[in-house]
């Protein structure tokens, strides 16, 4: 993926200033499955930040431990987006 295309997407997101606009944009740009996966990832990060064990998160959200571990790695070593936004 090219940085200019990521910049273009980020610019589109920054222009959103109302919740309904954000919901509409997400529903337009993502498939229902993609949207569901992103929602789960957000929940994973929130639960990890609360200190909930990975196995408990796995059962609660019906996701694999690998998916949760990826989220945990992003919190620890990834770009600061999760830490700043969530």
C-alpha positions, 0 to 999 in steps of 0.5 A: 500500500502506498503512503499517499493512499494511506494519507488520502484515507487519513485525510478523509477520516479527519474531515469527519466531525459527526458520529453519524457521518463516521458511521455512514462512512464506515458502512460505505467503505467497509463490508459488513464483515470488515466492519465487524472485525474492526469493531472486535479489534477495538474491543480487544484493545479496550479489554487488554488495556483493562488488564483482562486475560487473553483467554477471557477475551477470546471466550467473550469475543469469540476470537482466537488467541492469535488475534488477541496476541496481535493486538497486544503486540500492537499496544506494546510495540506498534505505532502510538495510535491505539494508545492515543485514541483508545 
